[in-house]
Amino acid sequence: MGYPLWIRLEYRNGVGSVTGLTASVCSEVDFLNILEHCGITRTNLLTVRINDKDYSVSRLDALFTKLQLQTEGRESP
């Protein structure tokens, strides 16, 4: 899949309201940064569409694994 991509996310925010986000991302790092900045986790994410197509669960799980590793890497001394 080539970049840039249009992503559409729906997730539950900190107070439980459903929030939507549409953005253009130019790299996987951009995508991971959006997830982290918005506080989106695998459990509060409701839908993901990329270029108007559903994103597979297995690819989504792999993405969140990368996000977790990236976050843990920053927390290590």
C-alpha positions as CSV (number, residue, x, y, z in Angstrom):
1,M,0.0,0.0,0.0
2,G,1.6,3.3,-1.1
3,Y,1.5,6.6,0.9
4,P,-0.1,9.0,1.4
5,L,-3.2,7.2,2.7
6,W,-6.5,8.6,3.9
7,I,-7.5,7.1,7.2
8,R,-10.9,7.2,8.9
9,L,-10.9,6.2,12.6
10,E,-13.8,6.0,15.1
11,Y,-13.0,5.4,18.7
12,R,-14.3,6.0,22.2
13,N,-12.6,8.9,23.9
14,G,-11.8,9.3,27.6
15,V,-15.5,10.1,28.6
16,G,-17.0,7.3,26.4
17,S,-18.2,9.4,23.5
18,V,-17.6,8.1,20.0
19,T,-15.1,10.4,18.2
20,G,-14.2,10.3,14.5
21,L,-11.0,11.3,12.9
22,T,-10.1,11.6,9.2
23,A,-6.5,12.3,8.2
24,S,-4.0,11.9,5.5
25,V,-0.8,10.1,6.6
26,C,2.5,9.9,4.7
27,S,4.1,7.1,6.7
28,E,3.4,4.4,9.2
29,V,5.2,6.6,11.8
30,D,2.5,9.3,11.1
31,F,-0.2,6.7,11.7
32,L,1.4,5.5,15.0
33,N,1.8,9.1,16.1
34,I,-1.9,9.9,15.5
35,L,-2.9,6.8,17.5
36,E,-0.7,7.8,20.4
37,H,-1.6,11.5,20.3
38,C,-5.3,10.8,20.4
39,G,-5.0,8.1,23.1
40,I,-6.4,5.4,20.8
41,T,-5.9,1.9,22.0
42,R,-6.9,-1.4,20.5
43,T,-9.8,-1.7,23.0
44,N,-11.3,1.8,22.4
45,L,-10.9,1.7,18.6
46,L,-14.2,1.0,16.9
47,T,-13.5,1.2,13.1
48,V,-10.6,1.8,10.8
49,R,-10.9,2.5,7.1
50,I,-7.9,3.2,4.9
51,N,-8.5,4.6,1.5
52,D,-12.2,3.8,2.1
53,K,-11.5,0.1,2.7
54,D,-11.7,-1.8,6.0
55,Y,-8.4,-2.5,7.6
56,S,-7.8,-6.2,8.5
57,V,-7.8,-7.2,12.2
58,S,-4.4,-9.0,11.8
59,R,-2.8,-5.9,10.4
60,L,-4.4,-3.7,13.0
61,D,-3.0,-6.0,15.8
62,A,0.5,-5.8,14.2
63,L,0.2,-2.0,14.2
64,F,-0.7,-1.8,17.9
65,T,2.2,-4.2,18.7
66,K,4.5,-1.8,17.0
67,L,3.0,1.2,18.9
68,Q,3.4,-0.7,22.2
69,L,7.1,-1.4,21.4
70,Q,7.6,2.2,20.3
71,T,6.1,3.5,23.5
72,E,8.1,1.0,25.7
73,G,11.3,2.0,24.0
74,R,10.8,5.7,24.9
75,E,10.1,4.8,28.6
76,S,13.3,2.7,29.0
77,P,16.3,4.5,30.5
